[in-house]
Amino acid sequence: MRRTRRAALAAGVLWAAQALTWTLGPKVQASEPPFAVIDRPWFTVVWCAVIGAVACSAVAVLGLLQQERTLVGRISGPARAAGLAAWSVLLLSGVAGAAVVVAALGVAGDLGVAALSPVLNVSGLLLLAALCAAAVALRGSGVLPGRWAALPTALAVLTLLTLGAIAASGSAATIGLVLAVVVVTAHGATWVLLARTQRPR
């Protein structure tokens, strides 16, 4: 439970941090292919925050599934699917982290930048799948009591919206950036709420 709480809290902070990096941070990449890195330190900060948010979210999901297995005494089909998706997210997060490093250092920079977005998009979709499956697996298990049982479903919806928000954050339109900031802030707050449910009862 402690690991789950820490991972969920870290995920919340890192998701919400996207709002700050999008509004206050400098431009880190060119807007035209091959999307060359402009500001290497900020490039590293921005993308590592995204990767960290995705990875911590996956760790929190795995923690919830571990609690469900302890309470129920077996691994259900949805829990097995959620766990596989979450572990895949962690694997891809490692690949994305390596892509950030090589791009930031200028070692095979074009390759790193080219690989980064597709890998993160796939990991985001896998996180969405993990949350959807976890929402089914945790239903009625008692891991998240009362109204908190709806949190995995809410997080799945917010993850889907966040994937769109990340794309919208690069838009020149102010409304796109505003909506993106609102979405990631709500996403981060929901993970923090999940972390609060993991306090010893």
Backbone bond lengths (Angstrom), bond angles and torsions (degrees), N, CA, C in turn:
res aa  C-N    CA-C-N  psi(-1)  N-CA   C-N-CA  omega(-1)  CA-C   N-CA-C  phi
1 M - - - 1.457 - - 1.530 110.97 -
2 R 1.320 116.77 -37.92 1.462 120.28 179.97 1.519 110.82 -64.68
3 R 1.348 116.25 -42.59 1.464 119.59 179.29 1.525 110.52 -64.14
4 T 1.318 116.03 -40.15 1.460 120.46 179.13 1.519 110.45 -63.15
5 R 1.331 116.21 -43.93 1.459 120.67 -179.83 1.527 110.82 -61.51
6 R 1.325 116.70 -45.85 1.465 119.76 -178.84 1.527 111.42 -64.94
7 A 1.330 116.31 -42.06 1.465 120.05 -179.65 1.526 111.00 -65.59
8 A 1.335 116.92 -41.79 1.464 120.48 179.75 1.518 110.94 -66.43
9 L 1.331 116.83 -39.79 1.464 120.32 178.23 1.528 110.75 -65.21
10 A 1.331 116.57 -43.77 1.465 120.32 177.99 1.523 110.99 -62.69
11 A 1.337 116.34 -41.18 1.466 120.05 177.83 1.520 110.35 -61.20
12 G 1.336 116.67 -43.10 1.455 120.09 179.70 1.514 112.64 -61.03
13 V 1.321 116.05 -45.15 1.467 120.56 -179.67 1.532 110.43 -64.56
14 L 1.325 116.57 -43.31 1.460 120.30 -176.84 1.527 112.40 -71.04
15 W 1.344 117.30 -36.65 1.471 118.67 175.99 1.513 110.31 -65.54
16 A 1.333 116.93 -45.43 1.465 120.24 179.63 1.524 111.45 -64.95
17 A 1.339 116.92 -30.02 1.466 120.58 -179.83 1.525 112.32 -62.74
18 Q 1.336 116.93 -22.38 1.462 119.23 178.08 1.522 110.91 -59.53
19 A 1.332 116.19 -35.18 1.463 119.48 179.79 1.520 111.02 -61.09
20 L 1.325 116.92 -38.06 1.462 120.98 -179.95 1.522 111.87 -72.60
21 T 1.323 116.57 -44.03 1.464 118.87 -178.14 1.522 111.37 -66.50
22 W 1.339 117.16 -33.53 1.461 120.21 179.98 1.524 112.04 -72.65
23 T 1.332 116.79 -34.65 1.464 119.75 -174.90 1.533 113.26 -94.77
24 L 1.327 117.51 -32.61 1.466 120.61 -174.80 1.515 113.83 -107.54
25 G 1.332 117.05 -22.59 1.460 119.78 -176.38 1.522 112.02 -79.81
26 P 1.316 116.81 156.29 1.473 120.92 177.03 1.528 110.99 -74.25
27 K 1.304 115.66 166.92 1.460 120.76 176.83 1.523 108.52 -68.79
28 V 1.333 116.57 131.04 1.462 119.33 -173.38 1.523 113.50 -105.68
29 Q 1.355 117.45 -20.25 1.463 120.54 -177.81 1.517 110.06 -136.75
30 A 1.322 115.21 153.57 1.460 120.26 174.50 1.526 109.21 -67.61
31 S 1.321 116.52 149.38 1.464 120.61 -177.68 1.525 112.50 -85.14
32 E 1.319 117.29 -8.28 1.462 121.70 179.91 1.528 109.76 -111.94
33 P 1.349 117.74 148.10 1.465 120.65 176.03 1.517 110.02 -55.39
34 P 1.320 119.54 142.47 1.474 128.37 7.15 1.532 114.13 -88.85
35 F 1.344 118.22 26.56 1.463 122.77 175.90 1.532 112.14 55.63
36 A 1.313 114.78 51.31 1.471 120.69 -177.55 1.525 111.22 -60.94
37 V 1.323 115.12 148.05 1.457 121.44 179.62 1.527 109.08 -73.09
38 I 1.343 116.48 128.65 1.465 121.45 -179.83 1.518 110.76 -97.51
39 D 1.308 116.29 -48.02 1.464 122.31 -177.19 1.529 107.76 -121.74
40 R 1.323 116.58 98.97 1.460 120.38 -172.59 1.537 113.80 -63.05
41 P 1.338 119.88 -45.26 1.473 118.33 179.41 1.533 112.66 -60.80
42 W 1.338 116.59 -46.18 1.459 118.99 -179.79 1.524 111.81 -69.99
43 F 1.314 116.82 -33.71 1.465 120.74 174.67 1.521 110.08 -56.10
44 T 1.330 115.35 -45.26 1.466 120.75 179.55 1.520 111.03 -64.22
45 V 1.330 116.82 -44.98 1.468 120.75 -179.25 1.524 111.27 -62.18
46 V 1.329 116.14 -49.03 1.470 120.94 -176.29 1.520 111.33 -60.82
47 W 1.328 116.48 -50.88 1.455 118.79 -174.95 1.522 112.92 -74.99
48 C 1.319 117.37 -31.97 1.468 119.50 176.10 1.526 110.98 -67.78
49 A 1.343 116.42 -32.41 1.469 119.40 175.88 1.516 110.65 -65.28
50 V 1.328 117.08 -41.43 1.470 120.42 178.10 1.522 110.60 -65.12
51 I 1.338 115.69 -47.28 1.469 120.00 179.86 1.523 110.59 -61.50
52 G 1.325 116.69 -43.14 1.469 120.33 178.60 1.508 112.39 -62.01
53 A 1.334 116.59 -40.24 1.460 120.29 179.18 1.530 111.07 -62.65
54 V 1.322 115.65 -44.73 1.469 120.36 179.21 1.524 110.80 -64.14
55 A 1.338 116.72 -46.44 1.461 120.63 -178.05 1.525 111.70 -65.07
56 C 1.323 117.79 -44.74 1.472 120.48 179.70 1.518 111.24 -64.15
57 S 1.323 116.52 -35.47 1.464 120.07 176.34 1.530 110.49 -61.71
58 A 1.336 115.72 -43.12 1.466 119.89 179.30 1.523 111.28 -64.54
59 V 1.342 117.03 -40.66 1.468 120.58 178.39 1.527 110.52 -62.67
60 A 1.340 116.60 -40.58 1.467 119.86 178.36 1.525 111.22 -63.87
61 V 1.319 116.96 -40.14 1.463 120.37 177.23 1.525 110.51 -61.42
62 L 1.324 116.39 -44.36 1.467 120.17 178.91 1.532 110.92 -62.02
63 G 1.329 116.73 -37.29 1.460 119.99 177.48 1.518 112.08 -64.12
64 L 1.320 117.03 -42.17 1.467 120.61 177.40 1.526 111.39 -63.55
65 L 1.334 115.39 -40.12 1.469 119.43 179.24 1.525 111.28 -65.87
66 Q 1.335 116.68 -36.41 1.464 120.51 177.01 1.526 110.35 -63.10
67 Q 1.321 116.80 -41.17 1.465 120.37 177.25 1.521 111.20 -64.29
68 E 1.327 115.59 -39.71 1.468 119.64 179.39 1.524 110.94 -63.83
69 R 1.330 116.38 -41.15 1.468 120.06 179.34 1.528 110.65 -65.32
70 T 1.336 116.77 -37.77 1.465 120.51 178.93 1.526 111.08 -65.47
71 L 1.327 116.66 -40.98 1.462 120.48 -177.67 1.520 112.22 -74.13
72 V 1.330 115.43 -42.29 1.467 119.82 -175.41 1.525 111.89 -84.76
73 G 1.327 116.58 -31.72 1.456 120.32 179.49 1.505 115.01 88.36
74 R 1.321 117.13 6.71 1.466 120.73 178.27 1.523 108.85 -155.17
75 I 1.322 115.62 169.10 1.464 121.02 178.94 1.525 108.05 -107.07
76 S 1.318 115.93 115.81 1.462 119.86 179.15 1.527 110.24 -78.69
77 G 1.336 115.45 166.37 1.466 119.92 178.07 1.521 112.67 -58.97
78 P 1.351 118.50 -48.96 1.462 119.27 178.21 1.527 112.81 -60.96
79 A 1.350 116.61 -37.29 1.469 119.81 179.06 1.520 110.44 -65.85
80 R 1.329 116.57 -39.49 1.466 120.07 179.12 1.534 110.00 -64.48
81 A 1.330 116.55 -42.55 1.467 120.72 178.94 1.528 110.93 -64.98
82 A 1.336 116.46 -41.69 1.461 120.38 179.32 1.522 110.91 -64.08
83 G 1.331 116.40 -41.34 1.454 120.20 179.25 1.518 112.35 -64.54
84 L 1.328 116.61 -42.24 1.469 120.32 178.89 1.522 110.71 -62.55
85 A 1.336 116.03 -43.29 1.467 119.87 179.19 1.521 110.70 -64.59
86 A 1.335 117.51 -41.58 1.463 121.10 -178.56 1.526 111.03 -65.54
87 W 1.342 117.39 -41.80 1.463 119.57 177.54 1.525 111.15 -65.39
88 S 1.321 116.55 -35.12 1.465 120.19 176.82 1.525 110.75 -65.07
89 V 1.338 116.23 -37.16 1.465 120.79 176.41 1.527 110.56 -60.41
90 L 1.326 116.35 -43.83 1.468 119.96 179.90 1.529 110.98 -64.11
91 L 1.318 116.77 -39.99 1.466 120.22 178.24 1.524 110.91 -62.49
92 L 1.327 116.33 -46.96 1.462 120.32 -179.51 1.530 111.80 -68.54
93 S 1.327 116.35 -30.18 1.465 119.42 176.43 1.523 110.37 -63.31
94 G 1.334 116.09 -37.59 1.460 120.03 175.71 1.519 111.79 -63.66
95 V 1.339 116.16 -41.27 1.462 120.24 177.79 1.523 110.43 -63.97
96 A 1.338 116.11 -42.50 1.461 120.39 179.30 1.526 110.87 -64.25
97 G 1.329 116.36 -39.27 1.464 119.97 177.07 1.509 111.82 -61.17
98 A 1.327 116.54 -41.81 1.467 120.31 177.59 1.525 110.73 -64.07
99 A 1.348 116.99 -37.56 1.464 120.83 178.33 1.525 110.93 -63.98
100 V 1.330 116.92 -39.00 1.468 120.71 178.12 1.521 110.22 -63.84
101 V 1.322 116.23 -43.65 1.469 120.49 -178.01 1.524 111.22 -61.63
102 V 1.342 116.98 -48.84 1.470 118.82 -177.24 1.527 110.87 -67.78
103 A 1.352 116.65 -33.55 1.462 119.11 178.68 1.522 110.93 -70.62
104 A 1.328 116.71 -41.64 1.463 120.97 -178.58 1.522 111.74 -68.29
105 L 1.325 116.81 -33.68 1.462 120.60 -179.69 1.522 112.65 -83.23
106 G 1.327 116.01 -11.43 1.461 119.66 -178.42 1.507 113.48 80.42
107 V 1.349 116.40 10.17 1.462 121.61 177.38 1.533 107.38 -93.78
108 A 1.321 116.82 111.73 1.471 120.65 -174.48 1.518 109.30 54.57
109 G 1.348 115.18 43.73 1.455 120.89 -175.11 1.516 113.45 -59.14
110 D 1.334 117.47 -43.19 1.469 120.81 -179.55 1.523 110.90 -61.07
111 L 1.321 115.56 -41.10 1.461 120.04 179.80 1.528 110.60 -65.65
112 G 1.345 116.01 -42.89 1.456 119.88 179.75 1.513 112.54 -61.61
113 V 1.339 116.58 -45.95 1.462 121.09 179.69 1.522 110.58 -64.92
114 A 1.343 116.13 -40.83 1.460 120.13 -179.11 1.522 111.97 -64.87
115 A 1.343 116.57 -34.52 1.467 120.14 -177.08 1.516 112.72 -82.44
116 L 1.330 117.15 -23.48 1.464 121.09 -169.60 1.521 113.52 -61.93
117 S 1.313 117.63 -55.68 1.467 120.25 -175.69 1.524 112.88 -62.95
118 P 1.360 119.37 -47.30 1.469 118.43 178.77 1.524 113.06 -59.60
119 V 1.336 116.49 -41.77 1.464 119.35 -179.14 1.522 110.74 -64.50
120 L 1.342 116.92 -42.78 1.458 119.76 179.55 1.524 112.05 -69.14
121 N 1.327 116.57 -34.88 1.469 119.18 176.76 1.527 111.07 -62.75
122 V 1.328 115.73 -43.74 1.461 119.33 179.08 1.528 110.59 -66.04
123 S 1.338 116.88 -42.16 1.465 119.43 179.53 1.523 110.56 -65.07
124 G 1.336 117.64 -35.56 1.456 120.46 176.33 1.519 112.25 -64.45
125 L 1.320 116.30 -41.39 1.471 120.07 177.72 1.528 111.11 -66.73
126 L 1.332 116.83 -37.62 1.460 120.30 177.30 1.532 111.02 -67.51
127 L 1.335 116.79 -36.98 1.465 119.75 175.25 1.516 110.36 -62.98
128 L 1.322 116.50 -40.88 1.467 120.86 176.08 1.523 110.74 -59.57
129 A 1.340 116.11 -44.56 1.465 120.46 178.70 1.525 110.84 -63.73
130 A 1.342 116.89 -40.65 1.464 120.97 179.21 1.518 111.44 -62.17
131 L 1.328 116.67 -42.26 1.457 120.28 -179.79 1.521 111.76 -68.68
132 C 1.318 116.56 -39.14 1.472 119.48 178.06 1.527 110.77 -63.16
133 A 1.343 116.12 -46.29 1.463 120.12 179.42 1.527 110.81 -66.66
134 A 1.333 116.81 -38.32 1.460 120.26 179.09 1.525 111.22 -65.34
135 A 1.327 117.02 -36.55 1.464 120.66 178.42 1.526 110.55 -59.83
136 V 1.331 115.81 -38.67 1.472 119.99 177.50 1.524 110.69 -71.65
137 A 1.330 116.12 -44.57 1.466 120.60 -176.65 1.526 112.30 -64.79
138 L 1.332 116.85 -36.37 1.467 120.84 -174.78 1.520 113.30 -85.29
139 R 1.321 116.99 -10.43 1.461 120.20 -177.68 1.526 110.45 -61.28
140 G 1.310 115.91 121.51 1.459 121.00 177.78 1.514 114.97 76.99
141 S 1.339 117.92 5.04 1.463 120.04 -177.96 1.528 112.56 -82.48
142 G 1.325 116.59 -20.50 1.461 119.88 -177.42 1.508 114.77 88.78
143 V 1.335 117.00 -1.97 1.465 119.87 178.39 1.525 110.08 -64.01
144 L 1.326 115.80 -42.06 1.461 121.97 176.49 1.531 107.33 -117.92
145 P 1.313 117.56 100.07 1.466 120.42 -172.72 1.519 113.50 -75.63
146 G 1.326 115.38 153.64 1.459 121.64 172.69 1.504 113.75 59.05
147 R 1.326 114.29 -136.68 1.474 120.10 -176.57 1.519 112.80 -66.78
148 W 1.345 116.98 -19.54 1.460 119.83 -179.48 1.523 112.17 -68.54
149 A 1.319 117.54 -14.79 1.462 120.21 179.44 1.525 111.91 -62.52
150 A 1.327 117.02 -18.54 1.466 120.73 179.91 1.526 112.59 -82.60
151 L 1.335 117.65 -6.72 1.461 119.83 -175.51 1.530 114.41 -61.12
152 P 1.352 119.98 -44.56 1.472 117.79 178.91 1.529 113.01 -59.25
153 T 1.332 116.93 -37.83 1.465 119.83 177.72 1.520 110.45 -65.76
154 A 1.342 116.10 -44.04 1.463 119.92 178.36 1.523 110.93 -61.30
155 L 1.326 116.31 -40.11 1.464 120.13 179.25 1.519 112.06 -67.42
156 A 1.336 117.05 -34.40 1.464 120.00 176.46 1.523 110.25 -63.10
157 V 1.336 116.66 -44.38 1.466 120.80 178.40 1.526 110.77 -62.94
158 L 1.331 116.24 -44.56 1.468 120.24 -179.38 1.525 112.08 -67.20
159 T 1.326 116.88 -32.81 1.467 120.00 175.96 1.517 110.39 -64.31
160 L 1.337 116.46 -42.98 1.465 120.32 177.45 1.524 110.45 -61.22
161 L 1.321 116.58 -44.12 1.463 120.39 179.25 1.532 110.91 -66.03
162 T 1.332 116.60 -35.68 1.459 120.23 -178.88 1.519 111.64 -67.17
163 L 1.322 117.05 -35.93 1.464 119.53 176.95 1.523 110.10 -59.48
164 G 1.333 115.70 -40.09 1.464 119.57 175.22 1.517 111.94 -70.73
165 A 1.337 116.17 -35.50 1.464 120.50 -178.99 1.521 111.31 -65.50
166 I 1.334 116.88 -36.84 1.470 120.09 179.04 1.524 110.17 -62.75
167 A 1.336 116.02 -39.21 1.470 119.15 176.71 1.529 110.86 -68.72
168 A 1.341 116.06 -39.10 1.462 120.20 -178.16 1.518 112.88 -71.23
169 S 1.331 116.57 -22.76 1.464 119.88 -176.99 1.523 112.34 -64.35
170 G 1.325 116.54 -23.88 1.460 119.76 179.34 1.517 112.96 -89.39
171 S 1.327 116.52 0.62 1.452 120.35 -179.11 1.522 111.01 -73.33
172 A 1.327 115.38 148.96 1.466 120.09 177.50 1.523 111.10 -75.95
173 A 1.335 117.18 -19.21 1.460 121.27 -178.18 1.529 110.46 -72.96
174 T 1.323 116.36 131.43 1.461 121.06 -178.66 1.511 111.48 -63.35
175 I 1.328 117.28 -39.02 1.463 120.72 -177.26 1.517 110.89 -62.60
176 G 1.347 116.94 -35.20 1.466 119.95 178.59 1.509 111.14 -64.49
177 L 1.322 116.84 -42.26 1.460 121.27 179.39 1.527 110.62 -67.88
178 V 1.324 117.09 -40.93 1.475 120.79 179.72 1.522 110.57 -61.46
179 L 1.338 116.05 -46.42 1.466 119.74 179.09 1.519 110.99 -62.98
180 A 1.338 116.74 -39.37 1.459 120.72 178.95 1.520 110.91 -62.24
181 V 1.334 116.81 -42.53 1.464 121.24 179.39 1.525 110.75 -63.89
182 V 1.318 116.92 -42.23 1.474 120.82 179.30 1.522 110.72 -62.39
183 V 1.329 116.02 -43.15 1.470 120.36 -177.45 1.517 111.45 -64.85
184 V 1.342 117.25 -48.95 1.470 118.27 -176.60 1.532 111.45 -69.76
185 T 1.331 117.11 -29.71 1.459 119.71 176.24 1.524 110.27 -66.48
186 A 1.341 116.48 -44.80 1.460 120.33 177.12 1.522 111.52 -63.83
187 H 1.328 115.61 -37.92 1.469 120.83 178.63 1.525 110.19 -61.96
188 G 1.330 115.64 -48.09 1.457 119.81 179.10 1.514 112.51 -61.59
189 A 1.341 116.92 -42.59 1.466 120.97 -179.90 1.523 111.27 -62.87
190 T 1.323 117.06 -35.37 1.469 120.35 -179.29 1.518 111.21 -69.79
191 W 1.330 117.04 -37.59 1.465 118.99 175.37 1.531 110.81 -65.52
192 V 1.321 116.83 -36.71 1.466 119.85 176.97 1.529 110.20 -64.29
193 L 1.331 116.82 -39.59 1.468 120.17 175.91 1.528 110.81 -60.21
194 L 1.333 115.59 -41.72 1.460 119.49 177.67 1.536 110.42 -61.59
195 A 1.333 116.28 -40.67 1.456 120.52 178.69 1.535 110.58 -60.36
196 R 1.318 117.04 -37.04 1.466 121.29 179.99 1.524 111.95 -65.71
197 T 1.341 116.54 -30.70 1.464 119.16 178.99 1.529 111.97 -71.55
198 Q 1.334 116.46 -13.87 1.449 120.58 -175.83 1.524 113.11 -93.97
199 R 1.308 116.61 9.53 1.452 119.24 173.17 1.520 109.66 -69.95
200 P 1.330 118.43 146.34 1.464 120.71 179.51 1.521 110.80 -55.07
201 R 1.342 114.43 131.88 1.469 119.06 -179.96 1.518 110.43 -103.70
